[in-house]
Structures are given as C-alpha cells and as structure tokens.
Amino acid sequence: MKQYNISSLYTLTETIAAELFDGKEYPWEVLPEISKFIIKLGESLDLEKFEKRGENIWIAKSAKVAPTACINGPCIIDEEAEVRHCAFIRGNAIVGKGAVVGNSTELKNVVLFNKVQVPHYNYVGDSVLGYKSHMGAGSITSNVKSDKTLVVVKAKEGQIETRLKKMGAMLGDNVEVGCNSVLNPGTVIGRNSNVYPTSCVRGCIPANHIFKNKDELVLKN
C-alpha cells in the first residue's frame, strides 16, 4: 500500500499545511486534526500578507473572495486563491495558493493543496486534494457510507481500516476527475491519474492510470 501513502501522493512543499502531515503515513489520518491545526497555524500567519476576518478565518490579502461567498471558520485561504460567487466553505478548510473554489462549490474538513481547482458545483468533504488536482463540473466526493459503518480503503494489494465514519477522497498531485463523477467513501487516486466523466469510483486507482469504468483501468502511455 506504499503507493497510497502521503509521500507517494503529495508534494508537501505545495501546501501551507505541510506540518499537518508530519508523523503520519496515510493522508486520511489528518482529517480529525484539520480544525485544531488551522487555529494554531492561523495565529502565526504574517499579518502583512493575511487578515483575520471573523472567528478563526484567515484570508490572504492577495486572494479574491466574492462578496456572495459564505465562509465559516476555522479556515485559511492562501495567497492568490480565488473563491467565487456563492461558494460555501462550511469550516475546517485550507485553500492553497492559487486554488479556485468555484460557483456553488461546498467545502468541509478539507485540505486543498496549491493550484487545486474545484470550480463548478462541486462538493468536497473530508478529503485531501493534491497539487494541481482538478475536479470537473458537478463531480463530488461522497464521504459517508450508506450503512454508516466505518470507511475502509480497499486496494488490489489489500485493505486498510481508517477508523473514520467520514472520509471522502484522497487525490494525488495532478489528478483529473471528469464532470459529474462520484468519488465514493474511501477513494484514493494516485498521482497523474484521470477519471472519465460520469464515473462512479470505488477503492484505489494507481498513479498514471486512466479510470474508464470499474472494469477498465488503463495505464497511461
């Protein structure tokens, strides 16, 4: 399962939250700690670059935030990020440098690395999205199983018990998710992989692959 650990999925120099991942093997281990980490980090941010807006909300002065966006803390929005019309940040969210949170997109308990794009009608909950990953219009993370049991990450190599009731998706660097796709609880997608539009994804997709459907997974040329 090494290919789905933190070092295999993410470039930690591309997030303000690198310290959050210290001492952990798998990315979903950070989910219960995001809230406290934001509050701790927020208090140490350079006030020449960031301003505090409301309780436990820090927004970079260079970020663009639409007046219609709703932002709840704890939350950090890093430099040059863009939060567009009617975006809803429910809290416990780190939005990386140059990231885009788009029209009617909802975030909850997430880390978006630098340059992530969730630009159109996305729901991203209890998830970590790597550097330059992109979710197409209408694609979402499903973060709770229908039977409400704990999420298990299932790969060809074996299974990992997360001990979490809520876990969405872990997207490695440069992952592309097609429009109107659903990433089911416990989905992990390796670096540089693509998901076809309207897909229903379960389990793990290795790095450098194309997910066409549950029966067709193709190595990139």
C-alpha positions in Angstrom: 0.0 0.0 0.0 3.1 2.2 -0.2 1.8 3.8 -3.4 -1.1 5.3 -1.5 0.8 6.9 1.4 1.5 10.6 1.8 4.9 10.7 0.2 3.7 8.8 -2.9 0.6 11.0 -3.4 1.7 14.6 -2.5 4.3 17.2 -2.9 4.3 18.7 0.6 6.2 21.8 -0.4 3.0 22.7 -2.3 0.8 23.4 0.8 0.8 25.7 3.8 -0.3 22.7 5.8 2.8 20.6 5.4 3.3 20.3 9.1 -0.1 18.7 9.5 1.2 15.6 7.7 4.2 15.1 9.9 4.5 11.7 11.5 1.6 10.3 9.5 1.7 7.5 6.9 -1.7 7.9 5.1 -3.4 11.2 4.2 -6.7 10.4 5.8 -5.0 10.4 9.2 -5.0 14.2 9.1 -8.8 14.6 8.8 -9.6 14.7 12.6 -6.8 17.3 13.1 -7.6 19.9 10.5 -9.6 22.2 12.7 -7.1 22.5 15.5 -4.2 22.8 13.0 -5.9 25.7 11.3 -6.4 27.6 14.5 -2.8 27.0 15.6 -1.4 28.0 12.2 -3.7 31.0 11.7 -2.4 32.6 14.9 1.2 32.5 13.4 0.5 33.9 10.0 2.1 37.1 8.7 -0.4 39.9 9.1 1.2 41.8 6.3 0.0 39.0 4.0 -3.1 37.8 5.8 -6.0 39.4 7.5 -8.3 37.9 10.1 -12.0 38.1 9.1 -14.3 36.8 11.8 -13.6 33.9 14.2 -10.7 31.7 13.1 -10.9 32.8 9.5 -7.6 34.0 7.9 -7.7 35.2 4.3 -4.6 36.3 2.3 -4.8 39.9 1.2 -4.0 38.8 -2.4 -6.8 36.3 -2.5 -10.0 37.1 -4.4 -13.2 36.4 -2.5 -16.6 37.1 -4.0 -18.9 39.1 -1.7 -21.6 36.4 -2.1 -19.3 33.6 -0.8 -20.1 32.2 2.7 -17.0 31.3 4.7 -17.1 29.8 8.2 -14.1 29.1 10.3 -11.8 27.6 11.0 -10.5 28.4 7.6 -7.3 29.6 5.9 -7.4 30.9 2.3 -3.8 31.3 1.0 -2.3 33.8 -1.4 -3.7 34.3 -4.9 -6.6 31.9 -4.3 -10.0 32.6 -5.8 -13.3 32.0 -4.0 -16.1 32.6 -6.5 -19.8 33.5 -6.4 -21.9 31.6 -3.9 -19.1 29.3 -2.8 -19.9 27.8 0.7 -17.0 27.0 3.0 -18.6 25.2 5.9 -15.4 25.2 8.0 -12.2 23.3 8.7 -10.9 24.2 5.2 -7.4 25.0 4.0 -7.4 26.5 0.5 -4.0 26.6 -1.1 -2.1 29.2 -3.1 -3.7 29.9 -6.4 -6.5 27.4 -5.8 -10.0 28.0 -7.2 -13.2 27.4 -5.2 -16.0 28.0 -7.7 -19.6 28.8 -8.1 -21.8 26.9 -5.6 -18.9 24.7 -4.6 -19.1 23.4 -1.0 -16.1 22.6 1.2 -16.0 20.9 4.6 -13.0 19.5 6.5 -10.6 19.6 3.6 -7.0 20.4 2.6 -6.7 21.8 -0.9 -3.0 22.0 -2.0 -1.8 24.8 -4.1 -3.3 25.3 -7.6 -6.2 22.9 -6.9 -9.4 23.6 -8.9 -12.9 22.8 -7.7 -14.5 25.4 -9.9 -18.1 24.4 -10.7 -20.8 22.9 -8.4 -18.5 20.5 -6.5 -18.9 19.0 -3.0 -15.6 18.2 -1.4 -15.9 16.9 2.2 -13.4 15.1 4.5 -10.9 15.0 1.7 -7.3 15.9 0.7 -6.7 17.2 -2.9 -3.1 17.3 -4.1 -1.2 19.9 -6.1 -2.9 21.0 -9.3 -5.6 18.4 -9.0 -8.9 19.3 -10.7 -12.5 18.2 -10.2 -14.7 18.7 -13.3 -18.1 20.4 -13.1 -20.5 18.6 -10.9 -18.1 16.0 -9.6 -18.3 15.3 -5.9 -16.8 13.3 -3.0 -19.2 11.1 -1.1 -17.9 11.0 2.4 -20.3 8.7 4.4 -21.3 5.1 3.6 -25.0 4.4 3.3 -24.9 1.9 6.2 -22.9 4.5 8.3 -20.2 1.9 9.1 -16.5 3.0 9.3 -14.7 3.6 6.0 -12.3 1.0 4.7 -9.7 1.8 2.0 -9.7 -1.1 -0.5 -6.9 -1.6 -3.0 -5.8 -4.5 -5.0 -3.0 -5.0 -2.6 -5.2 -5.2 0.5 -7.4 -3.2 2.8 -6.8 -0.5 5.4 -9.2 0.2 8.3 -9.4 4.0 8.6 -11.4 4.0 11.8 -13.3 7.0 10.3 -17.0 7.3 9.8 -16.4 10.2 7.4 -13.8 10.1 4.6 -14.3 11.3 1.1 -11.4 11.1 -1.4 -7.6 11.4 -1.4 -6.5 12.9 -4.7 -2.8 12.8 -5.5 -1.0 15.6 -7.4 -2.2 16.4 -10.9 -5.3 14.2 -10.7 -8.1 15.0 -13.2 -11.7 14.0 -12.3 -14.2 14.2 -15.1 -17.5 16.1 -14.9 -20.4 14.6 -12.9 -18.3 11.8 -11.3 -18.9 10.5 -7.8 -15.9 9.5 -5.7 -17.3 7.1 -3.1 -16.1 7.0 0.6 -12.5 5.8 0.9 -11.5 6.5 -2.7 -7.7 7.1 -3.3 -6.4 8.2 -6.6 -2.6 8.2 -7.4 -0.7 11.0 -9.0 -1.3 12.0 -12.6 -4.3 9.7 -13.0 -7.5 10.6 -14.8 -11.2 9.7 -14.2 -13.6 9.6 -17.1 -16.7 11.9 -16.8 -19.8 10.5 -15.1 -17.8 7.7 -13.4 -18.7 6.1 -10.1 -15.3 5.4 -8.4 -14.7 3.0 -5.5 -11.4 1.9 -4.0 -8.0 2.9 -5.3 -6.6 4.0 -8.6 -2.8 3.7 -9.1 -0.7 6.5 -10.3 -0.5 7.3 -14.0 -3.7 5.4 -14.9 -7.0 6.2 -16.7 -10.2 5.1 -15.0 -12.7 4.4 -17.8 -15.1 2.3 -15.7 -14.9 -0.3 -12.9 -13.8 -2.9 -15.4 -11.4 -0.8 -17.4 -8.3 0.7 -15.9 -5.6 1.7 -18.4 -2.0 2.6 -17.9 -1.2 6.0 -19.5 1.3 5.9 -22.4 
